[in-house]
Amino acid sequence: MFGRVTLPQMLFAGILGIAGGIYIFQPIFEQYSRDQKELKEKLKLVEESEKKKS
């Protein structure tokens, strides 16, 4: 059985790969989330100022 990979080994490697990808890209996801919150707040402020002008 030399040179073969068993199913548990493949599952373990897959889980490690997914966890590693999440760990590496976590700052990018957090930055995107912050940017979206800022845009939502700015849009809310613009809408409020337009209502006051009307």
Beta strands, then each sheet from edge to edge (+ up, - down):
end
